[in-house]
Amino acid sequence: MSPPPPDDASEAASLLVEVSGFIRRFVSLTLAQADLCALWVAHTHAFDAAEATAYLAIRSAEKQSGKTRLLEVLELLVNKPWFTCSATASVLKRKIDEESPTLLLDESDAAFKGEKEYAEALRGLLNAGHRRGGVASMSVVQGANITYKDFKVFCPKALAGLGTLPDTVADRTIPVRLKRKAAPEKVQRFRRRE
């Protein structure tokens, strides 16, 4: 495949700059972090051509650092967004298998510190879902029949939460570490309807 003509390349670069600027209007983060998020947004739109995906790990050491706000802004920009704070393991597997959304998972720290069975199911889904062909298997009950199904779990994912992720999941991520906005920093109020 040959590189795009210069005009297409400059248009793409200009669009990435606009996306980065849009993100920085509402979230306090560095220019490099905003540029990274803009590239990841583009990745979600070209996802069908991908063989693997790196998750966006939006982390901070303390509350009120902009993690949820960044997911809210990304929800406006990514391809087929699915923003959730809570979904059962079976819902996660089924929805990803059927729709291949861009998963924007908030409060992931609570999910990994909560019920052990759910935390392990989520970790397994994330471990398998970074490459095309990755599946998470689950029992399927229909009346007296119990079988299993392999659910495709490959899709773009952004995981927001406090602290760190399990090592096997963290290996599949690009970290975006946020800090609370300093007093002189200004960001616009985010109003989804506007």
Salt bridges, closest charged atoms under 4 A:
GLU51 OE2 - ARG132 NE 3.71
GLU62 OE1 - ARG180 NE 3.83
GLU72 OE1 - ARG69 NH1 2.17
GLU75 OE1 - ARG192 NH1 3.37
ASP97 OD2 - LYS149 NZ 3.53
GLU99 OE1 - LYS95 NZ 3.36
GLU120 OE1 - ARG123 NH2 2.54
